Amino acid sequence: MTPTARRDQVRVLELPDGRLAVYDERAEQGHVLSPLCAVVYRLADGTLPLAGLTAAAARVRPEADTASVELALAALDAAGLVEAPPDGA
């Protein structure tokens, strides 16, 4: 699994406390991402498997571990901010 955050039709505003305000133009819905979720969103470019994503997130947010990154990805997916994997992936 190499998660990819959705970037099309999405506006992103970085907040001073490390959170991200994300407006999904397609769904006409806004989200405020926690600092860890914001890091995962920024790093999820489709090139890093879960282990690599977790290691990269931990360099920015030391509390990041596999379980917390999986939760962040689940939250991003529930918000419609993760691209669906191609069929058969």
C-alpha positions in Angstrom: 0.0 0.0 0.0 1.4 3.4 -1.0 -1.1 6.0 0.1 -1.7 9.0 -2.1 -3.4 12.1 -0.7 -5.9 13.7 -3.1 -4.6 17.0 -4.3 -7.1 17.8 -7.1 -10.0 20.2 -6.2 -8.6 20.6 -2.7 -7.5 23.9 -1.2 -5.0 23.7 1.7 -4.2 26.4 4.3 -1.5 25.7 6.9 -2.5 26.9 10.4 0.1 28.3 12.8 -0.3 25.4 15.2 0.7 22.7 12.7 -2.9 21.8 11.7 -4.1 22.0 8.1 -7.4 23.5 7.0 -8.5 21.6 3.9 -11.4 22.5 1.7 -12.6 19.8 -0.6 -14.2 21.7 -3.6 -15.6 18.5 -5.0 -17.6 17.6 -1.8 -18.0 21.3 -0.8 -16.7 20.3 2.6 -14.0 21.6 4.9 -11.8 19.6 7.3 -9.2 20.6 9.9 -6.5 18.0 10.1 -4.6 17.4 13.4 -0.8 18.0 13.2 -0.1 14.3 12.7 -2.8 13.9 10.1 -1.5 17.0 8.4 2.0 15.5 8.2 0.7 12.3 6.8 -1.4 14.2 4.3 1.7 16.1 3.1 3.9 13.0 2.9 1.3 10.7 1.2 2.5 11.2 -2.4 2.1 7.6 -3.5 5.9 6.8 -3.3 6.1 5.7 0.3 4.7 2.4 1.6 3.2 2.5 5.1 6.6 1.7 6.8 8.3 4.5 4.9 5.5 6.9 5.6 5.6 6.1 9.3 9.3 6.6 9.4 9.1 10.0 7.6 6.2 11.1 9.8 8.1 10.1 13.0 11.0 12.5 11.9 8.5 15.4 12.0 6.2 14.1 14.8 8.1 11.8 17.1 4.8 10.4 18.5 4.0 8.9 15.0 4.0 5.1 15.0 2.4 2.6 12.6 -0.9 2.6 14.5 -1.3 6.4 14.6 -0.3 6.7 10.9 -2.9 4.0 10.0 -5.5 6.0 12.0 -4.5 9.2 10.2 -4.8 7.5 6.8 -8.2 6.1 7.9 -9.4 9.6 8.8 -8.1 11.0 5.5 -9.9 8.3 3.6 -13.1 8.9 5.5 -12.8 12.5 4.6 -12.3 11.6 0.9 -8.8 13.0 0.9 -7.0 9.8 -0.2 -7.0 8.6 -3.8 -8.6 5.2 -4.3 -6.0 2.6 -5.3 -6.2 1.4 -8.9 -8.3 -1.8 -9.5 -6.4 -4.9 -8.5 -4.0 -3.0 -6.2 
